[in-house]
């Protein structure tokens, strides 16, 4: 399923809403999650999962082609942990 | 780090402000979106949300695990797990936003 199919599914279930409003609703949800993580916040959606930010320490990396050492700065990466209900649902629960 | 936690309530509040539906309907729509993603995944599909990320289901084979407390061997049954791959946009925003 891709984004547009998700929008279509929600639009079909809500015939009283304009398609463009459904698009805004879907975008708002995903944008809010990204913005929260960009602030260093966590987003916990019980039963679905939790989005959080993990810190990766800086390290000395190596350019695999030249073997040269390069400093890799500390950085923050997005992380998703599946919720229990969704995990169960995937396994036929 | 800030350490605030957002919930469904914050998402439906944002939908409420953005689209101007009632709070109740906004909450229902957030639920519908999460529900649609979940059932698509449960059907074994990959869910690809452009500029957000991709949720995909992976099959894990059975393996032998060990109870770390007793050392006892227990089979870990084959199961399906979800993996999430963030989009470049998400990675960039998260890296930029949390840079000191």
N, CA and C atoms of all chains as a GROMACS GRO file, in nm:
protein
  579
    1UNK      N    1   0.085  -0.120   0.000
    1UNK     CA    2   0.000   0.000   0.000
    1UNK      C    3   0.088   0.124   0.000
    2UNK      N    4   0.060   0.216  -0.085
    2UNK     CA    5   0.135   0.341  -0.085
    2UNK      C    6   0.046   0.455  -0.033
    3UNK      N    7   0.109   0.570  -0.013
    3UNK     CA    8   0.042   0.683   0.049
    3UNK      C    9  -0.094   0.714  -0.016
    4UNK      N   10  -0.096   0.720  -0.150
    4UNK     CA   11  -0.220   0.757  -0.219
    4UNK      C   12  -0.330   0.653  -0.197
    5UNK      N   13  -0.290   0.526  -0.184
    5UNK     CA   14  -0.389   0.421  -0.158
    5UNK      C   15  -0.444   0.431  -0.016
    6UNK      N   16  -0.356   0.472   0.074
    6UNK     CA   17  -0.401   0.494   0.212
    6UNK      C   18  -0.503   0.608   0.215
    7UNK      N   19  -0.472   0.716   0.146
    7UNK     CA   20  -0.564   0.830   0.138
    7UNK      C   21  -0.698   0.785   0.079
    8UNK      N   22  -0.690   0.704  -0.027
    8UNK     CA   23  -0.812   0.658  -0.092
    8UNK      C   24  -0.899   0.573   0.002
    9UNK      N   25  -0.830   0.488   0.078
    9UNK     CA   26  -0.901   0.400   0.172
    9UNK      C   27  -0.978   0.482   0.277
   10UNK      N   28  -0.911   0.587   0.327
   10UNK     CA   29  -0.973   0.672   0.429
   10UNK      C   30  -1.086   0.753   0.364
   11UNK      N   31  -1.063   0.798   0.242
   11UNK     CA   32  -1.166   0.876   0.172
   11UNK      C   33  -1.290   0.789   0.148
   12UNK      N   34  -1.269   0.664   0.109
   12UNK     CA   35  -1.382   0.574   0.084
   12UNK      C   36  -1.464   0.549   0.210
   13UNK      N   37  -1.394   0.545   0.324
   13UNK     CA   38  -1.463   0.519   0.450
   13UNK      C   39  -1.534   0.644   0.503
   14UNK      N   40  -1.500   0.760   0.444
   14UNK     CA   41  -1.558   0.887   0.492
   14UNK      C   42  -1.610   0.970   0.375
   15UNK      N   43  -1.717   0.922   0.312
   15UNK     CA   44  -1.765   0.989   0.188
   15UNK      C   45  -1.809   1.134   0.211
   16UNK      N   46  -1.828   1.174   0.337
   16UNK     CA   47  -1.868   1.312   0.364
   16UNK      C   48  -1.750   1.409   0.362
   17UNK      N   49  -1.626   1.356   0.352
   17UNK     CA   50  -1.509   1.445   0.352
   17UNK      C   51  -1.458   1.465   0.210
   18UNK      N   52  -1.405   1.586   0.186
   18UNK     CA   53  -1.340   1.611   0.058
   18UNK      C   54  -1.209   1.536   0.054
   19UNK      N   55  -1.176   1.487  -0.064
   19UNK     CA   56  -1.049   1.416  -0.085
   19UNK      C   57  -0.931   1.499  -0.037
   20UNK      N   58  -0.934   1.630  -0.067
   20UNK     CA   59  -0.817   1.710  -0.029
   20UNK      C   60  -0.807   1.726   0.122
   21UNK      N   61  -0.921   1.720   0.192
   21UNK     CA   62  -0.914   1.723   0.338
   21UNK      C   63  -0.855   1.593   0.392
   22UNK      N   64  -0.893   1.482   0.329
   22UNK     CA   65  -0.835   1.354   0.371
   22UNK      C   66  -0.684   1.357   0.350
   23UNK      N   67  -0.641   1.414   0.238
   23UNK     CA   68  -0.497   1.427   0.214
   23UNK      C   69  -0.430   1.510   0.323
   24UNK      N   70  -0.496   1.617   0.362
   24UNK     CA   71  -0.437   1.702   0.467
   24UNK      C   72  -0.432   1.630   0.601
   25UNK      N   73  -0.536   1.553   0.629
   25UNK     CA   74  -0.539   1.478   0.754
   25UNK      C   75  -0.423   1.379   0.760
   26UNK      N   76  -0.406   1.303   0.651
   26UNK     CA   77  -0.299   1.204   0.646
   26UNK      C   78  -0.163   1.272   0.656
   27UNK      N   79  -0.144   1.381   0.581
   27UNK     CA   80  -0.016   1.453   0.587
   27UNK      C   81   0.011   1.509   0.725
   28UNK      N   82  -0.093   1.564   0.788
   28UNK     CA   83  -0.077   1.622   0.921
   28UNK      C   84  -0.024   1.518   1.019
   29UNK      N   85  -0.082   1.399   1.013
   29UNK     CA   86  -0.040   1.293   1.105
   29UNK      C   87   0.108   1.261   1.086
   30UNK      N   88   0.148   1.237   0.961
   30UNK     CA   89   0.288   1.201   0.938
   30UNK      C   90   0.383   1.318   0.966
   31UNK      N   91   0.340   1.440   0.931
   31UNK     CA   92   0.426   1.556   0.958
   31UNK      C   93   0.447   1.578   1.107
   32UNK      N   94   0.340   1.560   1.185
   32UNK     CA   95   0.351   1.577   1.330
   32UNK      C   96   0.452   1.479   1.390
   33UNK      N   97   0.450   1.356   1.340
   33UNK     CA   98   0.543   1.256   1.392
   33UNK      C   99   0.687   1.297   1.361
   34UNK      N  100   0.710   1.340   1.236
   34UNK     CA  101   0.845   1.383   1.199
   34UNK      C  102   0.888   1.505   1.280
   35UNK      N  103   0.798   1.603   1.293
   35UNK     CA  104   0.834   1.724   1.368
   35UNK      C  105   0.865   1.694   1.513
   36UNK      N  106   0.788   1.603   1.573
   36UNK     CA  107   0.814   1.566   1.712
   36UNK      C  108   0.954   1.508   1.725
   37UNK      N  109   0.988   1.417   1.636
   37UNK     CA  110   1.121   1.355   1.644
   37UNK      C  111   1.231   1.456   1.615
   38UNK      N  112   1.203   1.552   1.528
   38UNK     CA  113   1.302   1.656   1.498
   38UNK      C  114   1.329   1.741   1.624
   39UNK      N  115   1.230   1.748   1.715
   39UNK     CA  116   1.250   1.820   1.842
   39UNK      C  117   1.313   1.730   1.946
   40UNK      N  118   1.333   1.605   1.913
   40UNK     CA  119   1.388   1.511   2.010
   40UNK      C  120   1.281   1.445   2.095
   41UNK      N  121   1.155   1.463   2.058
   41UNK     CA  122   1.045   1.402   2.132
   41UNK      C  123   1.017   1.261   2.081
   42UNK      N  124   0.937   1.190   2.158
   42UNK     CA  125   0.896   1.055   2.123
   42UNK      C  126   0.750   1.058   2.085
   43UNK      N  127   0.706   0.967   2.002
   43UNK     CA  128   0.564   0.958   1.970
   43UNK      C  129   0.519   0.817   2.001
   44UNK      N  130   0.430   0.804   2.099
   44UNK     CA  131   0.390   0.672   2.143
   44UNK      C  132   0.245   0.647   2.106
   45UNK      N  133   0.224   0.551   2.016
   45UNK     CA  134   0.088   0.521   1.971
   45UNK      C  135   0.056   0.379   2.017
   46UNK      N  136  -0.002   0.370   2.136
   46UNK     CA  137  -0.033   0.242   2.199
   46UNK      C  138  -0.097   0.144   2.103
   47UNK      N  139  -0.042   0.025   2.099
   47UNK     CA  140  -0.099  -0.078   2.014
   47UNK      C  141  -0.040  -0.077   1.875
   48UNK      N  142   0.007   0.040   1.831
   48UNK     CA  143   0.066   0.050   1.698
   48UNK      C  144   0.218   0.045   1.709
   49UNK      N  145   0.272   0.137   1.785
   49UNK     CA  146   0.416   0.139   1.803
   49UNK      C  147   0.463   0.274   1.852
   50UNK      N  148   0.593   0.287   1.869
   50UNK     CA  149   0.649   0.413   1.918
   50UNK      C  150   0.764   0.458   1.830
   51UNK      N  151   0.762   0.585   1.794
   51UNK     CA  152   0.872   0.645   1.719
   51UNK      C  153   0.960   0.721   1.817
   52UNK      N  154   1.089   0.696   1.811
   52UNK     CA  155   1.178   0.768   1.900
   52UNK      C  156   1.307   0.801   1.826
   53UNK      N  157   1.392   0.876   1.895
   53UNK     CA  158   1.517   0.921   1.836
   53UNK      C  159   1.631   0.854   1.911
   54UNK      N  160   1.722   0.794   1.838
   54UNK     CA  161   1.839   0.732   1.902
   54UNK      C  162   1.964   0.809   1.865
   55UNK      N  163   2.052   0.820   1.965
   55UNK     CA  164   2.177   0.889   1.941
   55UNK      C  165   2.284   0.790   1.898
   56UNK      N  166   2.352   0.823   1.791
   56UNK     CA  167   2.467   0.742   1.749
   56UNK      C  168   2.592   0.822   1.781
   57UNK      N  169   2.679   0.766   1.864
   57UNK     CA  170   2.802   0.836   1.901
   57UNK      C  171   2.890   0.861   1.780
   58UNK      N  172   2.970   0.963   1.788
   58UNK     CA  173   3.069   0.988   1.685
   58UNK      C  174   3.171   0.874   1.686
   59UNK      N  175   3.232   0.848   1.574
   59UNK     CA  176   3.331   0.740   1.569
   59UNK      C  177   3.433   0.770   1.459
   60UNK      N  178   3.540   0.696   1.463
   60UNK     CA  179   3.637   0.708   1.354
   60UNK      C  180   3.601   0.602   1.252
   61UNK      N  181   3.559   0.646   1.135
   61UNK     CA  182   3.523   0.552   1.030
   61UNK      C  183   3.638   0.540   0.932
   62UNK      N  184   3.618   0.457   0.833
   62UNK     CA  185   3.722   0.440   0.733
   62UNK      C  186   3.659   0.444   0.595
   63UNK      N  187   3.720   0.515   0.507
   63UNK     CA  188   3.676   0.513   0.369
   63UNK      C  189   3.714   0.376   0.313
   64UNK      N  190   3.613   0.292   0.280
   64UNK     CA  191   3.645   0.155   0.240
   64UNK      C  192   3.726   0.149   0.111
   65UNK      N  193   3.718   0.252   0.030
   65UNK     CA  194   3.791   0.250  -0.096
   65UNK      C  195   3.939   0.284  -0.076
   66UNK      N  196   3.963   0.386   0.005
   66UNK     CA  197   4.101   0.432   0.019
   66UNK      C  198   4.166   0.388   0.149
   67UNK      N  199   4.083   0.340   0.245
   67UNK     CA  200   4.137   0.298   0.374
   67UNK      C  201   4.168   0.415   0.465
   68UNK      N  202   4.138   0.534   0.418
   68UNK     CA  203   4.165   0.657   0.492
   68UNK      C  204   4.070   0.671   0.612
   69UNK      N  205   4.122   0.717   0.726
   69UNK     CA  206   4.037   0.740   0.844
   69UNK      C  207   3.958   0.869   0.829
   70UNK      N  208   3.832   0.863   0.866
   70UNK     CA  209   3.751   0.986   0.864
   70UNK      C  210   3.672   0.994   0.994
   71UNK      N  211   3.659   1.115   1.044
   71UNK     CA  212   3.581   1.132   1.166
   71UNK      C  213   3.434   1.135   1.129
   72UNK      N  214   3.352   1.049   1.194
   72UNK     CA  215   3.208   1.052   1.172
   72UNK      C  216   3.147   1.118   1.295
   73UNK      N  217   3.078   1.228   1.272
   73UNK     CA  218   3.019   1.305   1.383
   73UNK      C  219   2.906   1.228   1.451
   74UNK      N  220   2.883   1.260   1.575
   74UNK     CA  221   2.766   1.208   1.646
   74UNK      C  222   2.640   1.247   1.569
   75UNK      N  223   2.542   1.156   1.562
   75UNK     CA  224   2.418   1.195   1.495
   75UNK      C  225   2.297   1.128   1.558
   76UNK      N  226   2.180   1.175   1.522
   76UNK     CA  227   2.056   1.121   1.576
   76UNK      C  228   1.976   1.058   1.463
   77UNK      N  229   1.923   0.939   1.490
   77UNK     CA  230   1.848   0.866   1.388
   77UNK      C  231   1.710   0.827   1.439
   78UNK      N  232   1.612   0.822   1.346
   78UNK     CA  233   1.477   0.782   1.385
   78UNK      C  234   1.472   0.631   1.412
   79UNK      N  235   1.386   0.593   1.505
   79UNK     CA  236   1.372   0.452   1.540
   79UNK      C  237   1.225   0.421   1.565
   80UNK      N  238   1.180   0.304   1.518
   80UNK     CA  239   1.041   0.263   1.541
   80UNK      C  240   1.038   0.129   1.610
   81UNK      N  241   0.961   0.122   1.717
   81UNK     CA  242   0.942  -0.006   1.785
   81UNK      C  243   0.796  -0.045   1.772
   82UNK      N  244   0.774  -0.165   1.719
   82UNK     CA  245   0.636  -0.212   1.696
   82UNK      C  246   0.563  -0.232   1.828
   83UNK      N  247   0.438  -0.192   1.832
   83UNK     CA  248   0.355  -0.211   1.951
   83UNK      C  249   0.310  -0.356   1.964
   84UNK      N  250   0.273  -0.393   2.086
   84UNK     CA  251   0.238  -0.533   2.112
   84UNK      C  252   0.117  -0.578   2.032
   85UNK      N  253   0.014  -0.496   2.027
   85UNK     CA  254  -0.108  -0.536   1.956
   85UNK      C  255  -0.081  -0.558   1.807
   86UNK      N  256  -0.001  -0.469   1.748
   86UNK     CA  257   0.030  -0.484   1.605
   86UNK      C  258   0.116  -0.607   1.582
   87UNK      N  259   0.212  -0.631   1.672
   87UNK     CA  260   0.298  -0.750   1.661
   87UNK      C  261   0.211  -0.876   1.664
   88UNK      N  262   0.115  -0.878   1.756
   88UNK     CA  263   0.024  -0.993   1.767
   88UNK      C  264  -0.061  -1.006   1.640
   89UNK      N  265  -0.106  -0.892   1.590
   89UNK     CA  266  -0.190  -0.892   1.470
   89UNK      C  267  -0.114  -0.950   1.350
   90UNK      N  268   0.015  -0.920   1.341
   90UNK     CA  269   0.097  -0.972   1.231
   90UNK      C  270   0.110  -1.124   1.238
   91UNK      N  271   0.102  -1.174   1.361
   91UNK     CA  272   0.117  -1.318   1.380
   91UNK      C  273  -0.017  -1.387   1.401
   92UNK      N  274  -0.118  -1.330   1.340
   92UNK     CA  275  -0.250  -1.392   1.341
   92UNK      C  276  -0.324  -1.380   1.473
   93UNK      N  277  -0.275  -1.292   1.561
   93UNK     CA  278  -0.339  -1.276   1.693
   93UNK      C  279  -0.459  -1.185   1.691
   94UNK      N  280   1.827   1.610   2.594
   94UNK     CA  281   1.716   1.596   2.497
   94UNK      C  282   1.583   1.631   2.561
   95UNK      N  283   1.491   1.681   2.482
   95UNK     CA  284   1.364   1.731   2.534
   95UNK      C  285   1.288   1.626   2.614
   96UNK      N  286   1.262   1.511   2.552
   96UNK     CA  287   1.202   1.401   2.627
   96UNK      C  288   1.053   1.411   2.650
   97UNK      N  289   0.983   1.487   2.565
   97UNK     CA  290   0.839   1.492   2.573
   97UNK      C  291   0.784   1.374   2.494
   98UNK      N  292   0.667   1.325   2.533
   98UNK     CA  293   0.606   1.215   2.457
   98UNK      C  294   0.472   1.257   2.400
   99UNK      N  295   0.459   1.244   2.268
   99UNK     CA  296   0.331   1.272   2.204
   99UNK      C  297   0.248   1.145   2.197
  100UNK      N  298   0.118   1.163   2.199
  100UNK     CA  299   0.028   1.048   2.190
  100UNK      C  300  -0.075   1.073   2.080
  101UNK      N  301  -0.167   0.977   2.068
  101UNK     CA  302  -0.279   0.992   1.975
  101UNK      C  303  -0.350   1.126   1.995
  102UNK      N  304  -0.359   1.166   2.122
  102UNK     CA  305  -0.430   1.291   2.152
  102UNK      C  306  -0.366   1.410   2.083
  103UNK      N  307  -0.233   1.415   2.084
  103UNK     CA  308  -0.163   1.526   2.019
  103UNK      C  309  -0.184   1.522   1.868
  104UNK      N  310  -0.186   1.401   1.812
  104UNK     CA  311  -0.208   1.390   1.666
  104UNK      C  312  -0.349   1.433   1.631
  105UNK      N  313  -0.449   1.390   1.709
  105UNK     CA  314  -0.585   1.430   1.674
  105UNK      C  315  -0.607   1.578   1.698
  106UNK      N  316  -0.538   1.634   1.797
  106UNK     CA  317  -0.544   1.778   1.820
  106UNK      C  318  -0.490   1.854   1.698
  107UNK      N  319  -0.381   1.802   1.642
  107UNK     CA  320  -0.323   1.866   1.522
  107UNK      C  321  -0.418   1.856   1.404
  108UNK      N  322  -0.483   1.741   1.388
  108UNK     CA  323  -0.581   1.724   1.280
  108UNK      C  324  -0.698   1.820   1.301
  109UNK      N  325  -0.742   1.830   1.425
  109UNK     CA  326  -0.850   1.921   1.462
  109UNK      C  327  -0.816   2.065   1.423
  110UNK      N  328  -0.695   2.109   1.455
  110UNK     CA  329  -0.653   2.246   1.422
  110UNK      C  330  -0.636   2.265   1.273
  111UNK      N  331  -0.583   2.165   1.206
  111UNK     CA  332  -0.549   2.177   1.065
  111UNK      C  333  -0.672   2.172   0.975
  112UNK      N  334  -0.764   2.083   1.007
  112UNK     CA  335  -0.874   2.058   0.914
  112UNK      C  336  -1.008   2.110   0.965
  113UNK      N  337  -1.019   2.131   1.094
  113UNK     CA  338  -1.142   2.189   1.145
  113UNK      C  339  -1.259   2.092   1.156
  114UNK      N  340  -1.228   1.962   1.170
  114UNK     CA  341  -1.334   1.866   1.204
  114UNK      C  342  -1.351   1.870   1.354
  115UNK      N  343  -1.453   1.805   1.405
  115UNK     CA  344  -1.468   1.802   1.550
  115UNK      C  345  -1.352   1.724   1.611
  116UNK      N  346  -1.329   1.744   1.740
  116UNK     CA  347  -1.221   1.671   1.808
  116UNK      C  348  -1.246   1.522   1.801
  117UNK      N  349  -1.374   1.486   1.819
  117UNK     CA  350  -1.410   1.346   1.818
  117UNK      C  351  -1.382   1.281   1.682
  118UNK      N  352  -1.423   1.350   1.575
  118UNK     CA  353  -1.399   1.295   1.442
  118UNK      C  354  -1.250   1.293   1.408
  119UNK      N  355  -1.177   1.396   1.454
  119UNK     CA  356  -1.032   1.399   1.431
  119UNK      C  357  -0.967   1.277   1.494
  120UNK      N  358  -1.010   1.245   1.615
  120UNK     CA  359  -0.955   1.128   1.684
  120UNK      C  360  -0.986   1.001   1.608
  121UNK      N  361  -1.109   0.992   1.557
  121UNK     CA  362  -1.148   0.873   1.481
  121UNK      C  363  -1.064   0.858   1.355
  122UNK      N  364  -1.034   0.971   1.290
  122UNK     CA  365  -0.955   0.964   1.167
  122UNK      C  366  -0.812   0.918   1.193
  123UNK      N  367  -0.753   0.967   1.304
  123UNK     CA  368  -0.619   0.920   1.341
  123UNK      C  369  -0.623   0.768   1.358
  124UNK      N  370  -0.727   0.722   1.426
  124UNK     CA  371  -0.743   0.578   1.449
  124UNK      C  372  -0.759   0.502   1.318
  125UNK      N  373  -0.836   0.558   1.227
  125UNK     CA  374  -0.858   0.493   1.096
  125UNK      C  375  -0.728   0.481   1.017
  126UNK      N  376  -0.646   0.586   1.025
  126UNK     CA  377  -0.520   0.582   0.951
  126UNK      C  378  -0.429   0.472   1.009
  127UNK      N  379  -0.417   0.470   1.142
  127UNK     CA  380  -0.333   0.366   1.204
  127UNK      C  381  -0.390   0.227   1.177
  128UNK      N  382  -0.524   0.217   1.179
  128UNK     CA  383  -0.591   0.089   1.155
  128UNK      C  384  -0.568   0.040   1.012
  129UNK      N  385  -0.575   0.133   0.915
  129UNK     CA  386  -0.556   0.096   0.775
  129UNK      C  387  -0.413   0.047   0.752
  130UNK      N  388  -0.316   0.114   0.815
  130UNK     CA  389  -0.177   0.070   0.800
  130UNK      C  390  -0.161  -0.069   0.862
  131UNK      N  391  -0.216  -0.085   0.983
  131UNK     CA  392  -0.204  -0.213   1.053
  131UNK      C  393  -0.264  -0.328   0.974
  132UNK      N  394  -0.385  -0.308   0.919
  132UNK     CA  395  -0.446  -0.423   0.850
  132UNK      C  396  -0.376  -0.454   0.719
  133UNK      N  397  -0.323  -0.352   0.654
  133UNK     CA  398  -0.247  -0.378   0.532
  133UNK      C  399  -0.122  -0.462   0.566
  134UNK      N  400  -0.055  -0.426   0.676
  134UNK     CA  401   0.063  -0.502   0.719
  134UNK      C  402   0.027  -0.643   0.761
  135UNK      N  403  -0.087  -0.656   0.830
  135UNK     CA  404  -0.131  -0.788   0.874
  135UNK      C  405  -0.162  -0.877   0.755
  136UNK      N  406  -0.202  -0.814   0.642
  136UNK     CA  407  -0.228  -0.890   0.520
  136UNK      C  408  -0.097  -0.922   0.447
  137UNK      N  409   0.015  -0.883   0.507
  137UNK     CA  410   0.146  -0.916   0.450
  137UNK      C  411   0.197  -0.814   0.351
  138UNK      N  412   0.126  -0.703   0.338
  138UNK     CA  413   0.170  -0.600   0.244
  138UNK      C  414   0.278  -0.511   0.303
  139UNK      N  415   0.351  -0.445   0.214
  139UNK     CA  416   0.445  -0.342   0.255
  139UNK      C  417   0.371  -0.210   0.248
  140UNK      N  418   0.391  -0.124   0.345
  140UNK     CA  419   0.326   0.007   0.342
  140UNK      C  420   0.432   0.114   0.322
  141UNK      N  421   0.420   0.182   0.209
  141UNK     CA  422   0.522   0.279   0.171
  141UNK      C  423   0.460   0.418   0.171
  142UNK      N  424   0.501   0.499   0.267
  142UNK     CA  425   0.448   0.634   0.278
  142UNK      C  426   0.557   0.730   0.232
  143UNK      N  427   0.539   0.786   0.114
  143UNK     CA  428   0.643   0.872   0.058
  143UNK      C  429   0.674   0.986   0.154
  144UNK      N  430   0.798   1.023   0.162
  144UNK     CA  431   0.855   1.125   0.250
  144UNK      C  432   0.834   1.098   0.399
  145UNK      N  433   0.788   0.977   0.434
  145UNK     CA  434   0.782   0.938   0.575
  145UNK      C  435   0.868   0.815   0.597
  146UNK      N  436   0.829   0.704   0.532
  146UNK     CA  437   0.908   0.583   0.547
  146UNK      C  438   0.832   0.461   0.501
  147UNK      N  439   0.897   0.346   0.512
  147UNK     CA  440   0.838   0.221   0.464
  147UNK      C  441   0.830   0.121   0.578
  148UNK      N  442   0.709   0.066   0.596
  148UNK     CA  443   0.690  -0.042   0.693
  148UNK      C  444   0.687  -0.171   0.614
  149UNK      N  445   0.769  -0.268   0.652
  149UNK     CA  446   0.760  -0.395   0.582
  149UNK      C  447   0.762  -0.511   0.681
  150UNK      N  448   0.700  -0.621   0.638
  150UNK     CA  449   0.687  -0.738   0.723
  150UNK      C  450   0.792  -0.840   0.680
  151UNK      N  451   0.866  -0.890   0.778
  151UNK     CA  452   0.967  -0.991   0.746
  151UNK      C  453   0.937  -1.120   0.820
  152UNK      N  454   0.962  -1.231   0.751
  152UNK     CA  455   0.943  -1.361   0.813
  152UNK      C  456   1.072  -1.402   0.882
  153UNK      N  457   1.059  -1.444   1.007
  153UNK     CA  458   1.176  -1.492   1.079
  153UNK      C  459   1.163  -1.643   1.093
  154UNK      N  460   1.272  -1.712   1.065
  154UNK     CA  461   1.271  -1.858   1.076
  154UNK      C  462   1.277  -1.900   1.223
  155UNK      N  463   1.244  -2.025   1.248
  155UNK     CA  464   1.255  -2.076   1.385
  155UNK      C  465   1.403  -2.085   1.422
  156UNK      N  466   1.435  -2.057   1.548
  156UNK     CA  467   1.572  -2.076   1.594
  156UNK      C  468   1.570  -2.117   1.740
  157UNK      N  469   1.683  -2.160   1.787
  157UNK     CA  470   1.690  -2.202   1.926
  157UNK      C  471   1.732  -2.084   2.012
  158UNK      N  472   1.650  -2.053   2.109
  158UNK     CA  473   1.684  -1.947   2.201
  158UNK      C  474   1.724  -2.008   2.334
  159UNK      N  475   1.758  -1.925   2.428
  159UNK     CA  476   1.798  -1.975   2.558
  159UNK      C  477   1.739  -1.884   2.664
  160UNK      N  478   1.684  -1.943   2.764
  160UNK     CA  479   1.638  -1.863   2.877
  160UNK      C  480   1.763  -1.813   2.949
  161UNK      N  481   1.786  -1.682   2.947
  161UNK     CA  482   1.912  -1.631   3.002
  161UNK      C  483   1.926  -1.658   3.153
  162UNK      N  484   1.814  -1.677   3.218
  162UNK     CA  485   1.820  -1.698   3.363
  162UNK      C  486   1.856  -1.842   3.397
  163UNK      N  487   1.792  -1.937   3.328
  163UNK     CA  488   1.812  -2.078   3.363
  163UNK      C  489   1.907  -2.149   3.268
  164UNK      N  490   1.937  -2.086   3.152
  164UNK     CA  491   2.025  -2.150   3.055
  164UNK      C  492   1.954  -2.256   2.972
  165UNK      N  493   1.825  -2.271   2.999
  165UNK     CA  494   1.746  -2.372   2.931
  165UNK      C  495   1.723  -2.336   2.784
  166UNK      N  496   1.733  -2.434   2.696
  166UNK     CA  497   1.709  -2.410   2.554
  166UNK      C  498   1.560  -2.411   2.525
  167UNK      N  499   1.513  -2.310   2.456
  167UNK     CA  500   1.373  -2.306   2.416
  167UNK      C  501   1.364  -2.269   2.269
  168UNK      N  502   1.278  -2.337   2.192
  168UNK     CA  503   1.265  -2.301   2.052
  168UNK      C  504   1.192  -2.168   2.039
  169UNK      N  505   1.243  -2.080   1.954
  169UNK     CA  506   1.170  -1.957   1.921
  169UNK      C  507   1.100  -1.986   1.789
  170UNK      N  508   0.970  -1.986   1.793
  170UNK     CA  509   0.890  -2.027   1.678
  170UNK      C  510   0.903  -1.927   1.563
  171UNK      N  511   0.879  -1.974   1.438
  171UNK     CA  512   0.882  -1.880   1.326
  171UNK      C  513   0.776  -1.771   1.347
  172UNK      N  514   0.810  -1.650   1.314
  172UNK     CA  515   0.714  -1.542   1.338
  172UNK      C  516   0.738  -1.431   1.237
  173UNK      N  517   0.645  -1.339   1.234
  173UNK     CA  518   0.659  -1.225   1.145
  173UNK      C  519   0.690  -1.100   1.226
  174UNK      N  520   0.787  -1.025   1.179
  174UNK     CA  521   0.821  -0.902   1.249
  174UNK      C  522   0.810  -0.784   1.153
  175UNK      N  523   0.793  -0.668   1.211
  175UNK     CA  524   0.776  -0.547   1.132
  175UNK      C  525   0.907  -0.471   1.132
  176UNK      N  526   0.948  -0.421   1.015
  176UNK     CA  527   1.062  -0.330   1.020
  176UNK      C  528   1.021  -0.199   0.955
  177UNK      N  529   1.076  -0.092   1.008
  177UNK     CA  530   1.046   0.041   0.956
  177UNK      C  531   1.174   0.102   0.903
  178UNK      N  532   1.167   0.148   0.780
  178UNK     CA  533   1.281   0.217   0.720
  178UNK      C  534   1.243   0.363   0.698
  179UNK      N  535   1.305   0.453   0.773
  179UNK     CA  536   1.269   0.595   0.758
  179UNK      C  537   1.311   0.649   0.622
  180UNK      N  538   1.234   0.744   0.571
  180UNK     CA  539   1.269   0.809   0.445
  180UNK      C  540   1.390   0.899   0.465
  181UNK      N  541   1.451   0.940   0.354
  181UNK     CA  542   1.563   1.034   0.363
  181UNK      C  543   1.520   1.161   0.431
  182UNK      N  544   1.399   1.207   0.396
  182UNK     CA  545   1.350   1.331   0.455
  182UNK      C  546   1.341   1.320   0.608
  183UNK      N  547   1.286   1.207   0.656
  183UNK     CA  548   1.275   1.190   0.801
  183UNK      C  549   1.413   1.186   0.866
  184UNK      N  550   1.505   1.110   0.805
  184UNK     CA  551   1.640   1.100   0.862
  184UNK      C  552   1.707   1.237   0.869
  185UNK      N  553   1.688   1.314   0.760
  185UNK     CA  554   1.749   1.446   0.754
  185UNK      C  555   1.693   1.539   0.859
  186UNK      N  556   1.558   1.540   0.869
  186UNK     CA  557   1.493   1.628   0.966
  186UNK      C  558   1.532   1.592   1.109
  187UNK      N  559   1.538   1.462   1.137
  187UNK     CA  560   1.572   1.417   1.273
  187UNK      C  561   1.718   1.450   1.304
  188UNK      N  562   1.807   1.429   1.205
  188UNK     CA  563   1.948   1.459   1.228
  188UNK      C  564   1.967   1.610   1.246
  189UNK      N  565   1.906   1.690   1.160
  189UNK     CA  566   1.922   1.836   1.168
  189UNK      C  567   1.862   1.892   1.296
  190UNK      N  568   1.742   1.844   1.331
  190UNK     CA  569   1.672   1.897   1.448
  190UNK      C  570   1.743   1.868   1.578
  191UNK      N  571   1.817   1.759   1.584
  191UNK     CA  572   1.881   1.719   1.710
  191UNK      C  573   2.029   1.752   1.716
  192UNK      N  574   2.078   1.818   1.610
  192UNK     CA  575   2.220   1.855   1.608
  192UNK      C  576   2.244   1.966   1.709
  193UNK      N  577   2.356   1.955   1.780
  193UNK     CA  578   2.384   2.057   1.883
  193UNK      C  579   2.440   2.184   1.821
   0.00000   0.00000   0.00000
